[in-house]
Amino acid sequence: MASKPKFCLQCDDGTPLQHGERDLRFEYKGKSLMVGAVSGWHCPVCADCQFERSEGRRYSAAVDAFTARIDAEEAEEIR
């Protein structure tokens, strides 16, 4: 049984999502993080992603660690 097509919720214009793995970039305070091979449904237009369940947790953990590191570096500079 084939799965139903998924559409981008950000574009909201009927753009079909493509399933696969892609590297996702996250920007914070002028710095960027690349999280590699994120599996999910990706929009070819706006680059939004509907994560696979475990991938959402992995991506979120990477972003949380990255932002905490950037904030700690910034706090150290201020001191």
Backbone torsions as a table, in degrees:
resi	resn	phi	psi	omega
1	MET	NA	125.7	179.6
2	ALA	-78.1	144.7	178.4
3	SER	-78.2	154.5	178.7
4	LYS	-70.0	144.4	177.9
5	PRO	-65.1	149.1	177.1
6	LYS	-111.4	149.4	-177.5
7	PHE	-124.1	151.7	-176.9
8	CYS	-67.5	126.4	178.4
9	LEU	-81.4	-22.3	178.5
10	GLN	-78.4	-47.8	-179.5
11	CYS	-69.3	-36.6	177.8
12	ASP	51.9	36.8	179.9
13	ASP	-129.6	16.2	179.7
14	GLY	87.4	12.7	178.2
15	THR	-66.1	120.2	179.3
16	PRO	-74.6	140.2	178.1
17	LEU	-84.3	153.8	178.7
18	GLN	-114.0	128.6	-179.3
19	HIS	-85.3	138.1	177.3
20	GLY	163.4	-165.7	178.5
21	GLU	-111.2	135.4	177.2
22	ARG	-143.4	151.4	172.8
23	ASP	-79.2	133.6	180.0
24	LEU	-115.2	133.8	179.2
25	ARG	-99.9	138.6	176.0
26	PHE	-125.0	131.0	-179.1
27	GLU	-111.5	137.0	179.8
28	TYR	-151.5	120.7	177.2
29	LYS	51.0	42.9	176.4
30	GLY	80.9	2.2	178.6
31	LYS	-113.6	155.5	179.8
32	SER	-129.4	151.0	178.8
33	LEU	-124.5	136.7	174.5
34	MET	-111.9	120.5	175.3
35	VAL	-101.4	117.5	-171.8
36	GLY	-82.7	147.0	170.1
37	ALA	50.2	55.5	179.2
38	VAL	-84.0	121.2	-178.0
39	SER	-88.9	133.0	178.5
40	GLY	170.0	-162.8	178.3
41	TRP	-102.7	114.3	-172.7
42	HIS	-108.5	139.7	176.5
43	CYS	-87.2	126.1	179.3
44	PRO	-74.5	-11.2	-177.4
45	VAL	-95.9	-56.9	-173.6
46	CYS	-103.9	-5.5	178.6
47	ALA	71.4	12.4	174.5
48	ASP	-65.0	156.1	-179.3
49	CYS	-135.2	133.6	168.3
50	GLN	-101.2	104.8	-171.8
51	PHE	-68.6	150.4	162.8
52	GLU	-68.1	155.1	-172.6
53	ARG	-52.1	-54.9	-177.4
54	SER	-69.2	-28.2	-179.1
55	GLU	-69.6	-35.6	176.8
56	GLY	-61.0	-41.6	178.3
57	ARG	-67.0	-42.2	-179.9
58	ARG	-63.7	-45.7	179.8
59	TYR	-63.1	-45.0	-179.3
60	SER	-62.4	-41.9	178.8
61	ALA	-63.4	-40.6	179.1
62	ALA	-65.5	-42.7	179.4
63	VAL	-66.0	-43.2	179.2
64	ASP	-60.8	-45.0	179.7
65	ALA	-64.3	-40.7	-180.0
66	PHE	-64.1	-48.6	-178.8
67	THR	-65.8	-36.1	177.5
68	ALA	-64.5	-40.6	179.3
69	ARG	-65.6	-43.5	179.5
70	ILE	-64.1	-43.1	178.5
71	ASP	-63.4	-39.8	179.0
72	ALA	-65.9	-42.2	177.6
73	GLU	-62.1	-41.8	179.5
74	GLU	-64.9	-41.8	179.3
75	ALA	-64.1	-38.6	178.3
76	GLU	-65.2	-39.3	178.0
77	GLU	-63.6	-38.9	-178.7
78	ILE	-67.0	-37.8	179.6
79	ARG	-65.7	NA	NA
